[in-house]
Amino acid sequence: MFQPVCGALDRLGRLWVTDYGNSNVKIFAPADLATEGFDPDADYLAVIGSKGTGNGQFNFSENSYAFPGIAIMQEGGQIES
């Protein structure tokens, strides 16, 4: 993991972390967090995204003035503008 910036816990206790340096999001298991603490180099459940501008891609490092945040929404939730 390169430059973890923000994290959020979902209702299952999984930790979702934005990885600024790799332009992706990594998901960590709650069991690993409880027994080992947070280790950004540990095995994670999943990686979401990759660097780029296409579907499913992020470009976190292109804008050095903004850091990627993360929020967890209940399934079926809707963002209001």
C-alpha positions as CSV (number, residue, x, y, z in Angstrom):
1,M,0.0,0.0,0.0
2,F,1.4,3.4,-1.0
3,Q,0.1,6.5,0.8
4,P,-3.1,5.3,2.5
5,V,-5.2,8.5,3.1
6,C,-8.7,7.9,4.4
7,G,-10.6,5.0,5.8
8,A,-14.2,4.0,6.7
9,L,-15.8,1.0,8.4
10,D,-18.8,-0.7,6.9
11,R,-21.6,-2.4,8.9
12,L,-19.7,-5.7,8.7
13,G,-16.6,-4.2,10.3
14,R,-14.5,-4.2,7.1
15,L,-12.1,-1.3,6.7
16,W,-12.1,0.5,3.3
17,V,-9.0,2.5,2.7
18,T,-8.2,4.9,-0.2
19,D,-4.7,4.3,-1.4
20,Y,-3.7,7.7,-2.9
21,G,-0.4,6.5,-4.3
22,N,-1.9,3.5,-6.2
23,S,-5.2,5.2,-7.1
24,N,-7.3,2.4,-5.7
25,V,-9.4,1.3,-2.6
26,K,-8.4,-1.7,-0.5
27,I,-10.8,-3.6,1.8
28,F,-9.5,-5.2,5.0
29,A,-11.2,-8.0,7.0
30,P,-12.4,-7.2,10.5
31,A,-10.7,-10.3,12.0
32,D,-7.3,-9.1,10.7
33,L,-7.9,-5.7,12.3
34,A,-8.9,-7.1,15.7
35,T,-6.0,-9.6,16.0
36,E,-3.2,-7.8,14.2
37,G,-4.1,-4.2,14.1
38,F,-3.9,-2.2,10.9
39,D,-1.1,-3.3,8.6
40,P,-1.3,-1.7,5.2
41,D,0.9,-4.4,3.7
42,A,-1.2,-7.3,5.0
43,D,-3.5,-9.4,2.9
44,Y,-6.7,-7.6,2.1
45,L,-10.0,-8.9,0.9
46,A,-10.3,-6.9,-2.3
47,V,-8.9,-4.1,-4.3
48,I,-11.2,-1.8,-6.2
49,G,-10.0,0.3,-9.1
50,S,-6.8,1.0,-10.8
51,K,-5.0,4.2,-12.0
52,G,-6.6,5.7,-15.1
53,T,-9.6,7.6,-16.4
54,G,-11.9,4.8,-17.6
55,N,-14.7,3.0,-15.9
56,G,-13.6,1.5,-12.5
57,Q,-10.5,3.6,-12.5
58,F,-9.3,6.5,-10.3
59,N,-6.8,9.2,-10.8
60,F,-6.1,10.2,-7.2
61,S,-2.6,11.5,-7.8
62,E,-3.4,13.7,-10.7
63,N,-4.7,16.5,-8.5
64,S,-2.2,17.0,-5.7
65,Y,-4.5,19.5,-3.9
66,A,-7.3,17.0,-3.2
67,F,-7.0,13.8,-1.3
68,P,-9.5,11.0,-1.9
69,G,-12.0,10.5,0.9
70,I,-14.4,7.6,1.4
71,A,-17.8,7.2,2.9
72,I,-19.9,4.0,3.3
73,M,-23.6,4.1,2.4
74,Q,-26.3,1.7,3.4
75,E,-27.2,-0.7,0.5
76,G,-29.9,0.9,-1.6
77,G,-29.0,4.4,-0.3
78,Q,-29.3,7.3,-2.6
79,I,-27.1,10.4,-2.9
80,E,-29.2,13.6,-3.0
81,S,-27.8,16.6,-4.8
